[in-house]
Amino acid sequence: MTTQLDDFETRLLQSLRAEVAQRHQPRPRRGFLIAAGVAAAATAFVVAPALMPTPAFSVGEGNAGEIRVTITRPEDASGLERALVEHGINADVTYLPGLQTCSPGRFQKSERATPGLMTSISDRSIAVTIPPGAVRDDETFVLTWSVLPMTDDEIAEQNSDRAEGTNVVNGFGSNVDFAVASGPVHACEPVPASGSPSS
């Protein structure tokens, strides 16, 4: 069945689509290498996503019993900690502004080997894989993530070396630290991450 929209309904639908497209521009992520959004000089198309917002994180279990975490935005660290506890993993998650990390010495790193425990970072998210037994009951999984958007000057520098017809339109720097702590984990005291412009 086809429904014909009147002029008011058509304008309202167009306005809603424009608002959705503006609010849901992609936010690149990267791992201490510059992640940049590139736009071709030719025609660009914007596809409006669904009205459901993307969650800041997801936690699930793989076929081999590993816990898989995906973080799309540095938001709701306490919610991610609770979700990991529901999967039997104590966690300390910290999100920091700029390219920062926590001052060393706030916890004792476990001396056990933890094969299979890893993180990876893409232009849109951080992925964490925690295999069974990697974090014991008396241990804590510690994750720190900081993000710094690229400045206009940094974007211009990226474009100076880029082939004609493409341009960097946005990007950011990112720092990710993770470890398994043995014993208590103390509060984070932010310091510049190694290799950041302010360090």
C-alpha positions as CSV (number, residue, x, y, z in Angstrom):
1,M,0.0,0.0,0.0
2,T,1.4,3.4,-1.0
3,T,0.7,6.5,1.2
4,Q,0.8,9.9,-0.5
5,L,2.3,12.6,1.7
6,D,1.0,16.1,1.7
7,D,3.3,19.2,1.5
8,F,3.6,19.6,5.2
9,E,4.4,15.9,5.8
10,T,7.0,15.9,3.0
11,R,8.7,19.0,4.5
12,L,8.6,17.4,8.0
13,L,10.2,14.1,6.6
14,Q,12.9,16.1,4.8
15,S,13.7,18.1,8.0
16,L,13.9,14.9,10.1
17,R,16.3,13.3,7.6
18,A,18.5,16.3,7.6
19,E,18.6,16.4,11.5
20,V,19.4,12.7,11.7
21,A,22.2,13.1,9.1
22,Q,23.7,16.0,11.0
23,R,23.7,14.3,14.4
24,H,25.1,11.0,13.3
25,Q,28.3,11.9,11.4
26,P,30.9,9.1,11.8
27,R,33.4,9.6,14.6
28,P,36.7,8.0,13.7
29,R,38.9,6.2,16.3
30,R,42.5,5.2,16.1
31,G,45.4,3.8,18.1
32,F,48.1,6.4,18.4
33,L,48.3,6.8,14.7
34,I,46.3,9.6,13.1
35,A,42.9,8.3,11.9
36,A,41.5,10.6,9.3
37,G,38.2,10.8,7.5
38,V,38.8,11.3,3.8
39,A,36.4,13.0,1.4
40,A,36.7,12.7,-2.3
41,A,36.5,16.0,-4.3
42,A,33.6,14.5,-6.3
43,T,30.0,14.0,-5.2
44,A,29.5,12.9,-1.6
45,F,26.5,11.0,-0.4
46,V,25.1,11.0,3.2
47,V,23.0,8.0,4.3
48,A,20.8,8.8,7.3
49,P,21.2,6.0,9.9
50,A,18.3,4.5,11.9
51,L,16.9,6.6,14.7
52,M,18.3,4.1,17.3
53,P,21.5,5.5,18.8
54,T,24.6,3.3,18.7
55,P,25.4,2.0,22.2
56,A,28.7,3.2,23.7
57,F,29.8,-0.4,24.2
58,S,28.8,-4.0,23.9
59,V,29.9,-7.1,25.8
60,G,29.3,-10.7,24.6
61,E,30.7,-14.2,24.8
62,G,32.4,-16.0,21.9
63,N,32.2,-19.7,21.0
64,A,35.3,-20.6,22.9
65,G,34.1,-18.8,26.1
66,E,36.1,-15.6,25.5
67,I,34.6,-12.3,26.4
68,R,34.4,-9.8,23.5
69,V,34.1,-6.1,24.2
70,T,33.5,-3.4,21.6
71,I,33.7,0.3,22.6
72,T,32.4,2.8,20.1
73,R,32.5,5.9,22.3
74,P,34.5,6.8,25.5
75,E,31.3,7.0,27.6
76,D,29.8,5.2,30.6
77,A,32.9,3.6,31.9
78,S,31.0,2.4,35.1
79,G,28.4,0.7,32.9
80,L,31.1,-1.2,31.1
81,E,32.6,-2.3,34.4
82,R,29.2,-3.6,35.5
83,A,28.7,-5.5,32.3
84,L,32.1,-7.2,32.7
85,V,31.3,-8.1,36.3
86,E,28.2,-9.8,34.9
87,H,30.5,-12.0,32.9
88,G,32.7,-12.7,35.9
89,I,35.5,-10.2,35.2
90,N,36.4,-7.4,37.7
91,A,37.3,-4.3,35.7
92,D,38.6,-0.8,36.1
93,V,37.8,1.3,33.0
94,T,39.0,5.0,32.7
95,Y,38.3,7.4,29.8
96,L,40.5,10.5,29.7
97,P,40.4,13.7,27.6
98,G,43.3,14.5,25.3
99,L,46.1,12.1,24.8
100,Q,46.6,11.1,28.5
101,T,47.1,8.0,30.5
102,C,47.2,7.2,34.2
103,S,50.3,7.8,36.3
104,P,52.3,4.6,36.7
105,G,52.3,2.7,40.0
106,R,48.6,2.7,40.7
107,F,48.4,-1.1,40.6
108,Q,50.7,-4.2,40.6
109,K,50.6,-5.9,37.2
110,S,50.0,-9.6,37.2
111,E,53.2,-11.6,36.4
112,R,51.2,-14.4,34.8
113,A,51.2,-14.8,31.0
114,T,47.8,-14.0,29.5
115,P,47.9,-15.4,25.9
116,G,45.0,-14.3,23.8
117,L,44.3,-11.2,25.8
118,M,44.4,-8.4,23.3
119,T,42.9,-5.1,22.1
120,S,42.6,-3.7,18.6
121,I,41.6,-0.3,17.3
122,S,39.9,0.7,14.1
123,D,38.7,4.0,12.8
124,R,35.3,3.5,14.6
125,S,35.9,1.4,17.7
126,I,38.1,-0.5,20.2
127,A,37.8,-4.3,20.3
128,V,38.9,-6.2,23.4
129,T,39.2,-10.0,23.6
130,I,39.5,-11.6,27.1
131,P,40.0,-15.4,26.9
132,P,38.8,-17.7,29.7
133,G,41.1,-17.6,32.8
134,A,42.9,-14.4,31.7
135,V,41.5,-12.5,34.6
136,R,41.1,-14.5,37.8
137,D,38.8,-13.7,40.7
138,D,41.4,-11.8,42.7
139,E,42.5,-9.8,39.6
140,T,41.2,-6.8,37.7
141,F,41.2,-6.0,34.0
142,V,42.4,-2.4,33.7
143,L,41.7,-0.3,30.5
144,T,42.5,3.4,29.9
145,W,41.4,5.1,26.7
146,S,42.0,8.8,25.7
147,V,41.0,10.6,22.5
148,L,42.2,13.9,21.1
149,P,40.5,15.4,17.9
150,M,42.9,16.6,15.2
151,T,43.3,20.4,14.9
152,D,42.7,22.3,11.7
153,D,46.5,22.7,11.3
154,E,47.0,18.9,11.7
155,I,44.3,18.3,9.1
156,A,45.9,20.8,6.7
157,E,49.3,19.0,7.2
158,Q,47.7,15.7,6.3
159,N,46.2,17.2,3.2
160,S,49.5,18.8,2.1
161,D,50.9,15.3,1.2
162,R,47.7,13.8,-0.1
163,A,46.9,13.0,-3.7
164,E,44.9,15.6,-5.6
165,G,41.1,14.9,-5.5
166,T,40.9,13.7,-1.9
167,N,40.9,15.6,1.4
168,V,41.1,14.8,5.1
169,V,38.0,16.2,6.7
170,N,38.4,15.0,10.3
171,G,40.4,12.7,12.5
172,F,41.9,12.2,16.0
173,G,44.7,10.8,18.1
174,S,44.0,8.0,20.5
175,N,45.9,6.2,23.3
176,V,44.9,2.8,24.7
177,D,46.5,1.0,27.7
178,F,45.4,-2.3,29.2
179,A,46.7,-4.8,31.7
180,V,45.7,-7.4,34.3
181,A,46.2,-6.1,37.9
182,S,47.0,-8.3,40.8
183,G,45.6,-6.7,44.0
184,P,43.9,-3.3,44.4
185,V,43.8,-0.7,41.7
186,H,44.1,2.9,42.9
187,A,42.6,6.1,41.5
188,C,43.9,7.3,38.1
189,E,46.1,10.4,38.2
190,P,46.1,11.6,34.5
191,V,49.5,12.4,32.9
192,P,50.4,13.0,29.2
193,A,50.7,9.8,27.3
194,S,54.1,8.9,26.0
195,G,54.5,10.4,22.5
196,S,51.7,12.9,22.9
197,P,52.4,16.5,21.9
198,S,52.4,17.7,25.6
199,S,54.7,14.9,26.9
